[in-house]
């Protein structure tokens, strides 16, 4: 798989970005707040189940 070539863009796209497991909304928040579990909730659905945004490259469906 190809690697991303621009570390500045990687930081902007993936650093401290989490995705709600219920509604797939993106939230930018520090990882310490996410690890404490009850400090951060989703803006849309109110869930505290968050995961880091996937960093792997995806193939486009044609």
Gaussian input, Z-matrix of N, CA and C with variables (Angstrom, degrees):
# hf/3-21g

backbone

0 1
 N
 C     1     B1
 C     2     B2     1     A1
 N     3     B3     2     A2     1     D1
 C     4     B4     3     A3     2     D2
 C     5     B5     4     A4     3     D3
 N     6     B6     5     A5     4     D4
 C     7     B7     6     A6     5     D5
 C     8     B8     7     A7     6     D6
 N     9     B9     8     A8     7     D7
 C    10    B10     9     A9     8     D8
 C    11    B11    10    A10     9     D9
 N    12    B12    11    A11    10    D10
 C    13    B13    12    A12    11    D11
 C    14    B14    13    A13    12    D12
 N    15    B15    14    A14    13    D13
 C    16    B16    15    A15    14    D14
 C    17    B17    16    A16    15    D15
 N    18    B18    17    A17    16    D16
 C    19    B19    18    A18    17    D17
 C    20    B20    19    A19    18    D18
 N    21    B21    20    A20    19    D19
 C    22    B22    21    A21    20    D20
 C    23    B23    22    A22    21    D21
 N    24    B24    23    A23    22    D22
 C    25    B25    24    A24    23    D23
 C    26    B26    25    A25    24    D24
 N    27    B27    26    A26    25    D25
 C    28    B28    27    A27    26    D26
 C    29    B29    28    A28    27    D27
 N    30    B30    29    A29    28    D28
 C    31    B31    30    A30    29    D29
 C    32    B32    31    A31    30    D30
 N    33    B33    32    A32    31    D31
 C    34    B34    33    A33    32    D32
 C    35    B35    34    A34    33    D33
 N    36    B36    35    A35    34    D34
 C    37    B37    36    A36    35    D35
 C    38    B38    37    A37    36    D36
 N    39    B39    38    A38    37    D37
 C    40    B40    39    A39    38    D38
 C    41    B41    40    A40    39    D39
 N    42    B42    41    A41    40    D40
 C    43    B43    42    A42    41    D41
 C    44    B44    43    A43    42    D42
 N    45    B45    44    A44    43    D43
 C    46    B46    45    A45    44    D44
 C    47    B47    46    A46    45    D45
 N    48    B48    47    A47    46    D46
 C    49    B49    48    A48    47    D47
 C    50    B50    49    A49    48    D48
 N    51    B51    50    A50    49    D49
 C    52    B52    51    A51    50    D50
 C    53    B53    52    A52    51    D51
 N    54    B54    53    A53    52    D52
 C    55    B55    54    A54    53    D53
 C    56    B56    55    A55    54    D54
 N    57    B57    56    A56    55    D55
 C    58    B58    57    A57    56    D56
 C    59    B59    58    A58    57    D57
 N    60    B60    59    A59    58    D58
 C    61    B61    60    A60    59    D59
 C    62    B62    61    A61    60    D60
 N    63    B63    62    A62    61    D61
 C    64    B64    63    A63    62    D62
 C    65    B65    64    A64    63    D63
 N    66    B66    65    A65    64    D64
 C    67    B67    66    A66    65    D65
 C    68    B68    67    A67    66    D66
 N    69    B69    68    A68    67    D67
 C    70    B70    69    A69    68    D68
 C    71    B71    70    A70    69    D69
 N    72    B72    71    A71    70    D70
 C    73    B73    72    A72    71    D71
 C    74    B74    73    A73    72    D72
 N    75    B75    74    A74    73    D73
 C    76    B76    75    A75    74    D74
 C    77    B77    76    A76    75    D75
 N    78    B78    77    A77    76    D76
 C    79    B79    78    A78    77    D77
 C    80    B80    79    A79    78    D78
 N    81    B81    80    A80    79    D79
 C    82    B82    81    A81    80    D80
 C    83    B83    82    A82    81    D81
 N    84    B84    83    A83    82    D82
 C    85    B85    84    A84    83    D83
 C    86    B86    85    A85    84    D84
 N    87    B87    86    A86    85    D85
 C    88    B88    87    A87    86    D86
 C    89    B89    88    A88    87    D87
 N    90    B90    89    A89    88    D88
 C    91    B91    90    A90    89    D89
 C    92    B92    91    A91    90    D90
 N    93    B93    92    A92    91    D91
 C    94    B94    93    A93    92    D92
 C    95    B95    94    A94    93    D93
 N    96    B96    95    A95    94    D94
 C    97    B97    96    A96    95    D95
 C    98    B98    97    A97    96    D96
 N    99    B99    98    A98    97    D97
 C   100   B100    99    A99    98    D98
 C   101   B101   100   A100    99    D99
 N   102   B102   101   A101   100   D100
 C   103   B103   102   A102   101   D101
 C   104   B104   103   A103   102   D102
 N   105   B105   104   A104   103   D103
 C   106   B106   105   A105   104   D104
 C   107   B107   106   A106   105   D105
 N   108   B108   107   A107   106   D106
 C   109   B109   108   A108   107   D107
 C   110   B110   109   A109   108   D108
 N   111   B111   110   A110   109   D109
 C   112   B112   111   A111   110   D110
 C   113   B113   112   A112   111   D111
 N   114   B114   113   A113   112   D112
 C   115   B115   114   A114   113   D113
 C   116   B116   115   A115   114   D114
 N   117   B117   116   A116   115   D115
 C   118   B118   117   A117   116   D116
 C   119   B119   118   A118   117   D117
 N   120   B120   119   A119   118   D118
 C   121   B121   120   A120   119   D119
 C   122   B122   121   A121   120   D120
 N   123   B123   122   A122   121   D121
 C   124   B124   123   A123   122   D122
 C   125   B125   124   A124   123   D123
 N   126   B126   125   A125   124   D124
 C   127   B127   126   A126   125   D125
 C   128   B128   127   A127   126   D126
 N   129   B129   128   A128   127   D127
 C   130   B130   129   A129   128   D128
 C   131   B131   130   A130   129   D129
 N   132   B132   131   A131   130   D130
 C   133   B133   132   A132   131   D131
 C   134   B134   133   A133   132   D132
 N   135   B135   134   A134   133   D133
 C   136   B136   135   A135   134   D134
 C   137   B137   136   A136   135   D135
 N   138   B138   137   A137   136   D136
 C   139   B139   138   A138   137   D137
 C   140   B140   139   A139   138   D138
 N   141   B141   140   A140   139   D139
 C   142   B142   141   A141   140   D140
 C   143   B143   142   A142   141   D141
 N   144   B144   143   A143   142   D142
 C   145   B145   144   A144   143   D143
 C   146   B146   145   A145   144   D144
 N   147   B147   146   A146   145   D145
 C   148   B148   147   A147   146   D146
 C   149   B149   148   A148   147   D147
 N   150   B150   149   A149   148   D148
 C   151   B151   150   A150   149   D149
 C   152   B152   151   A151   150   D150
 N   153   B153   152   A152   151   D151
 C   154   B154   153   A153   152   D152
 C   155   B155   154   A154   153   D153
 N   156   B156   155   A155   154   D154
 C   157   B157   156   A156   155   D155
 C   158   B158   157   A157   156   D156
 N   159   B159   158   A158   157   D157
 C   160   B160   159   A159   158   D158
 C   161   B161   160   A160   159   D159
 N   162   B162   161   A161   160   D160
 C   163   B163   162   A162   161   D161
 C   164   B164   163   A163   162   D162
 N   165   B165   164   A164   163   D163
 C   166   B166   165   A165   164   D164
 C   167   B167   166   A166   165   D165
 N   168   B168   167   A167   166   D166
 C   169   B169   168   A168   167   D167
 C   170   B170   169   A169   168   D168
 N   171   B171   170   A170   169   D169
 C   172   B172   171   A171   170   D170
 C   173   B173   172   A172   171   D171
 N   174   B174   173   A173   172   D172
 C   175   B175   174   A174   173   D173
 C   176   B176   175   A175   174   D174
 N   177   B177   176   A176   175   D175
 C   178   B178   177   A177   176   D176
 C   179   B179   178   A178   177   D177
 N   180   B180   179   A179   178   D178
 C   181   B181   180   A180   179   D179
 C   182   B182   181   A181   180   D180
 N   183   B183   182   A182   181   D181
 C   184   B184   183   A183   182   D182
 C   185   B185   184   A184   183   D183

   B1=1.4344
   B2=1.5225
   B3=1.2912
   B4=1.4575
   B5=1.5238
   B6=1.3212
   B7=1.4582
   B8=1.5206
   B9=1.2909
   B10=1.4623
   B11=1.5250
   B12=1.3182
   B13=1.4587
   B14=1.5232
   B15=1.3267
   B16=1.4511
   B17=1.5286
   B18=1.3295
   B19=1.4718
   B20=1.5262
   B21=1.3206
   B22=1.4686
   B23=1.5230
   B24=1.3149
   B25=1.4631
   B26=1.5226
   B27=1.3267
   B28=1.4701
   B29=1.5203
   B30=1.3223
   B31=1.4666
   B32=1.5147
   B33=1.3106
   B34=1.4599
   B35=1.5273
   B36=1.3303
   B37=1.4593
   B38=1.5215
   B39=1.3392
   B40=1.4555
   B41=1.5194
   B42=1.3300
   B43=1.4634
   B44=1.5247
   B45=1.3302
   B46=1.4695
   B47=1.5239
   B48=1.3265
   B49=1.4630
   B50=1.5188
   B51=1.3166
   B52=1.4567
   B53=1.5160
   B54=1.3357
   B55=1.4566
   B56=1.5168
   B57=1.3239
   B58=1.4612
   B59=1.5240
   B60=1.3139
   B61=1.4627
   B62=1.5217
   B63=1.3264
   B64=1.4643
   B65=1.5208
   B66=1.3313
   B67=1.4681
   B68=1.5306
   B69=1.3357
   B70=1.4733
   B71=1.5260
   B72=1.3123
   B73=1.4625
   B74=1.5244
   B75=1.3444
   B76=1.4562
   B77=1.5215
   B78=1.3414
   B79=1.4547
   B80=1.5229
   B81=1.3295
   B82=1.4601
   B83=1.5215
   B84=1.3354
   B85=1.4578
   B86=1.5255
   B87=1.3288
   B88=1.4604
   B89=1.5267
   B90=1.3106
   B91=1.4606
   B92=1.5256
   B93=1.3308
   B94=1.4660
   B95=1.5176
   B96=1.3239
   B97=1.4576
   B98=1.5223
   B99=1.3258
   B100=1.4665
   B101=1.5227
   B102=1.3290
   B103=1.4600
   B104=1.5240
   B105=1.3135
   B106=1.4684
   B107=1.5199
   B108=1.3286
   B109=1.4671
   B110=1.5217
   B111=1.3136
   B112=1.4585
   B113=1.5225
   B114=1.3300
   B115=1.4572
   B116=1.5122
   B117=1.3283
   B118=1.4599
   B119=1.5192
   B120=1.3125
   B121=1.4602
   B122=1.5236
   B123=1.3160
   B124=1.4578
   B125=1.5246
   B126=1.3289
   B127=1.4655
   B128=1.5209
   B129=1.3297
   B130=1.4662
   B131=1.5203
   B132=1.3414
   B133=1.4644
   B134=1.5252
   B135=1.3289
   B136=1.4546
   B137=1.5153
   B138=1.3154
   B139=1.4611
   B140=1.5291
   B141=1.3323
   B142=1.4632
   B143=1.5236
   B144=1.3354
   B145=1.4657
   B146=1.5265
   B147=1.3300
   B148=1.4593
   B149=1.5173
   B150=1.3245
   B151=1.4615
   B152=1.5171
   B153=1.3444
   B154=1.4623
   B155=1.5273
   B156=1.3164
   B157=1.4576
   B158=1.5188
   B159=1.3461
   B160=1.4609
   B161=1.5241
   B162=1.3244
   B163=1.4541
   B164=1.5234
   B165=1.3019
   B166=1.4576
   B167=1.5222
   B168=1.3087
   B169=1.4586
   B170=1.5200
   B171=1.2988
   B172=1.4611
   B173=1.5244
   B174=1.3343
   B175=1.4582
   B176=1.5174
   B177=1.3112
   B178=1.4547
   B179=1.5161
   B180=1.3141
   B181=1.4565
   B182=1.5203
   B183=1.3128
   B184=1.4681
   B185=1.5024
   A1=109.78
   A2=116.99
   A3=121.38
   A4=110.39
   A5=115.04
   A6=119.85
   A7=109.50
   A8=115.91
   A9=120.21
   A10=108.42
   A11=116.09
   A12=119.05
   A13=113.89
   A14=118.37
   A15=119.97
   A16=110.69
   A17=118.22
   A18=119.91
   A19=113.56
   A20=118.03
   A21=120.46
   A22=109.81
   A23=116.28
   A24=120.23
   A25=110.62
   A26=117.50
   A27=120.32
   A28=111.13
   A29=116.78
   A30=119.43
   A31=111.22
   A32=116.82
   A33=120.20
   A34=111.21
   A35=117.32
   A36=120.77
   A37=113.56
   A38=118.01
   A39=119.39
   A40=115.67
   A41=119.56
   A42=120.85
   A43=109.95
   A44=116.44
   A45=123.76
   A46=113.34
   A47=118.22
   A48=121.76
   A49=107.83
   A50=115.40
   A51=122.01
   A52=109.23
   A53=116.09
   A54=122.56
   A55=108.16
   A56=116.23
   A57=121.45
   A58=108.88
   A59=116.92
   A60=120.51
   A61=112.47
   A62=117.70
   A63=120.24
   A64=112.44
   A65=117.27
   A66=119.38
   A67=113.74
   A68=118.66
   A69=124.34
   A70=114.00
   A71=117.76
   A72=120.83
   A73=109.17
   A74=117.25
   A75=121.76
   A76=109.77
   A77=115.72
   A78=122.18
   A79=107.91
   A80=117.33
   A81=120.99
   A82=107.92
   A83=115.48
   A84=121.25
   A85=107.79
   A86=117.41
   A87=120.01
   A88=110.48
   A89=115.28
   A90=120.15
   A91=112.03
   A92=117.95
   A93=120.08
   A94=111.26
   A95=117.43
   A96=120.17
   A97=111.26
   A98=117.24
   A99=120.67
   A100=109.92
   A101=117.07
   A102=120.22
   A103=112.18
   A104=117.08
   A105=119.60
   A106=111.77
   A107=116.60
   A108=125.34
   A109=115.94
   A110=120.47
   A111=120.12
   A112=112.93
   A113=117.81
   A114=119.50
   A115=112.63
   A116=117.91
   A117=121.08
   A118=109.59
   A119=115.23
   A120=121.22
   A121=108.20
   A122=115.48
   A123=121.65
   A124=109.60
   A125=115.85
   A126=119.86
   A127=111.59
   A128=116.83
   A129=120.11
   A130=112.91
   A131=117.23
   A132=119.69
   A133=113.71
   A134=119.10
   A135=121.48
   A136=114.86
   A137=118.15
   A138=121.62
   A139=110.14
   A140=116.37
   A141=120.14
   A142=111.06
   A143=117.81
   A144=122.42
   A145=108.62
   A146=116.45
   A147=121.65
   A148=109.52
   A149=115.96
   A150=121.99
   A151=107.95
   A152=118.08
   A153=119.71
   A154=110.27
   A155=116.42
   A156=120.85
   A157=108.50
   A158=117.55
   A159=121.88
   A160=109.96
   A161=116.05
   A162=121.43
   A163=113.40
   A164=118.12
   A165=120.06
   A166=110.63
   A167=115.37
   A168=120.46
   A169=109.55
   A170=116.30
   A171=121.73
   A172=108.61
   A173=115.91
   A174=119.80
   A175=109.05
   A176=115.83
   A177=120.51
   A178=109.84
   A179=115.94
   A180=120.06
   A181=108.28
   A182=115.58
   A183=119.67
   A184=110.21
   D1=144.79
   D2=-179.62
   D3=-74.73
   D4=148.77
   D5=178.00
   D6=-100.08
   D7=155.58
   D8=176.13
   D9=-74.64
   D10=143.60
   D11=-173.18
   D12=-101.16
   D13=-11.52
   D14=-174.61
   D15=-115.69
   D16=105.10
   D17=-178.81
   D18=-67.52
   D19=-26.24
   D20=177.89
   D21=-67.07
   D22=-42.68
   D23=178.12
   D24=-67.46
   D25=-36.87
   D26=177.83
   D27=-61.19
   D28=-42.94
   D29=178.47
   D30=-63.10
   D31=-40.65
   D32=-179.10
   D33=-66.87
   D34=-38.49
   D35=-175.30
   D36=-82.93
   D37=-31.71
   D38=-169.06
   D39=-121.62
   D40=-19.67
   D41=-174.51
   D42=-73.28
   D43=121.99
   D44=-179.46
   D45=60.40
   D46=30.28
   D47=176.18
   D48=-108.45
   D49=126.20
   D50=-179.79
   D51=-123.47
   D52=155.68
   D53=-178.08
   D54=-122.32
   D55=135.35
   D56=177.51
   D57=-69.59
   D58=134.91
   D59=-179.92
   D60=-75.29
   D61=-19.40
   D62=-178.41
   D63=-90.04
   D64=-48.57
   D65=-173.18
   D66=-116.52
   D67=1.28
   D68=177.39
   D69=63.03
   D70=26.24
   D71=175.75
   D72=-78.73
   D73=141.46
   D74=178.00
   D75=-89.74
   D76=137.01
   D77=-179.53
   D78=-134.52
   D79=131.01
   D80=175.56
   D81=-99.86
   D82=114.75
   D83=-176.60
   D84=-153.97
   D85=155.47
   D86=-178.71
   D87=-69.74
   D88=149.81
   D89=-176.48
   D90=-67.88
   D91=-26.64
   D92=179.17
   D93=-65.97
   D94=-38.04
   D95=178.25
   D96=-68.40
   D97=-34.92
   D98=179.43
   D99=-69.60
   D100=-38.28
   D101=-178.24
   D102=-68.22
   D103=-27.29
   D104=177.86
   D105=-74.76
   D106=-11.15
   D107=167.60
   D108=78.30
   D109=-43.51
   D110=-175.65
   D111=-104.80
   D112=0.55
   D113=-178.36
   D114=-80.31
   D115=-29.03
   D116=-174.97
   D117=-119.96
   D118=133.11
   D119=175.82
   D120=-128.68
   D121=156.00
   D122=178.25
   D123=-66.85
   D124=140.72
   D125=178.94
   D126=-70.04
   D127=-32.48
   D128=-174.88
   D129=-83.57
   D130=-52.00
   D131=-171.91
   D132=-109.98
   D133=-11.82
   D134=178.22
   D135=82.67
   D136=7.77
   D137=-179.17
   D138=-78.14
   D139=152.58
   D140=175.37
   D141=-106.13
   D142=10.58
   D143=178.72
   D144=-87.05
   D145=100.57
   D146=-178.83
   D147=-121.32
   D148=150.14
   D149=175.71
   D150=-131.01
   D151=154.99
   D152=175.56
   D153=-66.70
   D154=150.09
   D155=177.50
   D156=-67.74
   D157=136.93
   D158=-179.16
   D159=-65.50
   D160=136.41
   D161=-176.88
   D162=-102.39
   D163=-5.06
   D164=-177.47
   D165=-79.37
   D166=151.19
   D167=178.43
   D168=-75.22
   D169=140.13
   D170=179.17
   D171=-110.67
   D172=146.58
   D173=175.46
   D174=-83.29
   D175=143.34
   D176=177.68
   D177=-77.07
   D178=138.49
   D179=175.98
   D180=-83.95
   D181=127.75
   D182=-178.13
   D183=-107.64

